[in-house]
Amino acid sequence: MTPPTPVPALPVFDAAFRESLLALFRYRRDVRHFRPAPVPPGVLDALIETACLAPSVGLSEPWRFVSVEDPARRAAIRASFAACNAQALARQDSDRAARYARLKLAGLDQAPCQFALFAEPEPAQGGGLGRATMPQTPAYSAVMAVHTLWLAARAMGIGLGWVSILDPAAVTTALDVPAHWTFIGYFCLGYPETESDTPELEREGWEHRRGAAATRLHR
C-alpha cells in the first residue's frame, strides 16, 4: 500500500508578519530617482522567478519579460519617452503643467537595470480558459506578475519605477519583439535615492490618495 503524500505545513502568518507585510505595501513606491549602485548579478532573474508565482488566467503565464541592456535600444526607449513626455506636458493646464515639468517621470538616465514587460494575448498554454468573454485577461495577468516582482524587489531594498509615457509601437520596434505582443510597461530597477511611504506625486502636490471610502460602492 502506497503511503499518503505528506502535506507540507502551512507557514504561520501571524500578526507580526501581517504588520511587516502592510509596511511592505506602504513602502512599495514608484521609484524615479536611483543611486548608481548596480543591481547584483542574478537578482533580476530571481525576481522574475518570483513573478512567475503570480496568478494567471487559465495558468497561461502570458507574461514576457525582456531585459534591456543594449545602449542603442535604451536610447531608442529614451527618445520615445522624450517625445511622449512633451506631448503629455502640452495637454496639461498651466498650473499642472508647471508641476509636471518639475517632476522627473522616469529613471531612464539613472536606473542600472531596465526591462520591458509584454503579454502574449493568445498563449497556447492554458487552453484558452477564462479568455473567451474577457480577452484582456492575459494583460491583467502580466500586471499581476510585475506587481509580485515589485513587492519582492521592495523586500530586498530595491526599487522599481514604471515608465508608462511611451509609444507601444516604438517600444515593440526598438526591442525587436513579436508585433502581436501587448506592451504593458517599461521598468527601471535599482536602489532608491530616498525612501518614503508617500507617493512622490502626492509629495509634490500633484494628487493625493482618497482611500477606500472614495473607491468602494455598495449595491
C-alpha positions in Angstrom: 0.0 0.0 0.0 1.4 3.4 -1.0 1.7 5.7 1.9 -0.1 9.1 1.5 1.9 12.0 0.3 2.8 14.2 3.3 1.1 17.6 3.3 3.6 20.5 3.8 2.9 22.5 6.9 1.3 25.9 6.2 3.6 28.8 7.2 2.4 30.8 10.2 1.3 34.3 9.0 1.0 35.9 12.4 0.3 39.4 13.5 3.9 40.4 13.2 4.1 39.1 9.7 0.9 40.9 8.7 2.3 44.2 10.1 5.5 43.7 8.1 3.5 42.9 5.0 1.5 46.1 5.4 4.8 48.1 5.8 5.9 46.5 2.5 2.8 47.7 0.8 3.2 51.2 2.2 6.9 51.5 1.1 6.3 50.0 -2.4 6.8 53.3 -4.2 7.0 54.1 -7.9 10.7 55.0 -7.8 12.0 57.7 -10.2 15.4 58.5 -8.6 18.1 55.8 -8.3 21.5 55.6 -6.7 24.3 54.5 -9.2 24.9 51.2 -7.3 24.5 48.3 -9.6 21.9 45.6 -9.0 23.9 42.4 -8.1 24.1 39.7 -10.8 21.2 37.2 -10.7 18.8 39.5 -8.9 16.6 40.2 -11.8 16.5 36.5 -12.7 15.4 35.7 -9.2 12.8 38.4 -9.2 11.3 37.1 -12.4 11.2 33.6 -10.9 9.2 35.1 -8.1 7.0 37.0 -10.5 6.1 33.6 -12.1 4.3 32.7 -8.8 1.6 35.3 -9.7 -1.9 34.1 -10.7 -2.6 34.0 -14.4 -5.8 33.3 -16.4 -6.0 29.5 -17.1 -2.5 29.1 -15.7 -1.3 30.5 -19.0 1.6 32.5 -17.7 1.3 35.1 -20.6 3.9 37.5 -19.2 7.0 38.1 -21.4 9.9 39.9 -19.6 12.5 41.5 -21.9 15.8 42.6 -20.2 17.1 45.7 -22.0 20.9 46.1 -21.8 22.0 47.3 -25.2 22.8 51.1 -25.1 21.2 51.7 -28.6 17.9 50.0 -27.5 17.9 52.0 -24.3 18.5 55.2 -26.3 15.5 54.4 -28.5 13.3 53.9 -25.5 14.6 57.2 -24.1 13.8 59.0 -27.4 10.2 57.6 -27.3 9.8 58.8 -23.7 11.1 62.3 -24.6 8.6 62.7 -27.4 5.6 61.3 -25.5 6.6 63.3 -22.4 6.5 66.6 -24.4 3.0 65.7 -25.7 1.8 64.9 -22.2 3.1 68.2 -20.9 1.3 70.1 -23.6 -2.1 68.6 -22.6 -1.9 69.9 -19.0 -3.3 73.3 -17.9 -0.7 75.9 -16.9 -0.7 75.2 -13.2 -0.5 71.4 -13.5 2.0 71.8 -16.4 4.4 73.7 -14.1 4.1 70.9 -11.5 4.5 68.2 -14.2 7.6 69.9 -15.6 9.3 69.8 -12.1 8.8 66.0 -11.8 11.3 63.6 -13.2 8.9 61.0 -14.5 11.5 58.3 -15.5 14.6 56.8 -14.1 15.8 56.1 -17.6 19.0 58.0 -17.1 19.9 56.5 -13.7 18.5 53.0 -13.3 21.2 50.4 -13.7 18.7 47.7 -14.6 15.9 48.0 -17.1 13.3 45.7 -18.6 10.1 45.7 -20.6 7.0 43.7 -19.9 4.7 42.4 -22.6 1.7 40.0 -22.6 1.2 37.2 -25.1 -2.5 37.8 -26.0 -3.2 34.3 -27.2 -0.9 32.0 -25.3 -1.1 28.3 -26.2 -0.6 27.5 -22.6 -3.8 27.4 -20.6 -6.0 26.1 -23.3 -7.9 29.4 -23.7 -9.5 29.1 -20.3 -11.0 32.3 -19.0 -10.3 34.4 -22.1 -13.5 33.9 -24.3 -15.5 36.6 -22.7 -12.6 38.7 -21.4 -9.8 38.7 -23.9 -7.9 41.3 -21.8 -7.1 38.8 -19.0 -3.6 37.9 -20.3 -2.6 41.6 -19.9 -4.2 41.6 -16.4 -2.2 38.5 -15.6 1.0 40.2 -16.7 0.3 43.2 -14.4 -0.2 40.7 -11.5 3.2 39.3 -12.3 5.1 42.6 -12.3 3.3 43.7 -9.1 4.5 40.4 -7.5 8.0 41.3 -8.7 7.7 44.8 -7.4 6.9 43.7 -3.9 9.7 41.1 -3.9 12.1 43.8 -5.0 11.0 46.2 -2.3 11.5 43.5 0.3 15.2 43.3 -0.9 15.6 47.1 -0.6 15.4 47.5 -4.4 13.0 50.0 -6.0 11.0 49.8 -9.3 9.7 52.6 -11.5 7.0 52.1 -14.1 7.5 54.2 -17.2 4.2 54.4 -19.0 4.7 57.5 -21.1 5.9 55.6 -24.1 4.6 54.7 -27.6 3.9 50.9 -27.5 4.7 50.6 -31.3 8.0 52.3 -30.8 8.9 50.1 -27.9 8.0 47.0 -29.8 10.2 48.0 -32.7 13.1 49.1 -30.5 13.2 45.8 -28.7 12.5 43.7 -31.8 9.8 41.5 -30.2 6.8 39.9 -31.9 4.4 42.6 -33.1 1.3 40.9 -31.7 2.6 41.1 -28.1 0.7 43.6 -25.9 3.1 46.2 -24.3 2.4 46.5 -20.6 5.2 48.8 -19.4 8.9 49.6 -19.3 10.5 49.3 -15.8 13.6 50.8 -14.1 15.1 48.7 -11.3 17.7 49.9 -8.8 18.4 51.2 -5.3 16.2 54.2 -4.4 17.8 57.5 -3.8 15.4 58.2 -1.0 12.8 56.2 1.0 9.3 57.2 1.7 5.9 55.7 2.4 4.2 58.5 0.5 4.0 58.6 -3.3 6.2 61.2 -5.0 3.2 62.6 -6.9 1.5 63.2 -3.6 4.6 64.8 -2.0 4.8 67.1 -5.0 1.2 68.2 -4.7 0.1 66.5 -8.0 -2.6 64.3 -6.4 -3.5 62.7 -3.1 -4.8 59.3 -2.1 -8.6 59.1 -1.4 -8.7 55.7 0.2 -11.3 53.0 0.4 -14.2 55.3 1.2 -13.9 57.1 -2.2 -13.4 53.9 -4.2 -15.9 51.5 -2.8 -19.5 51.1 -3.9 -22.3 49.3 -2.1 -25.1 47.6 -4.1 
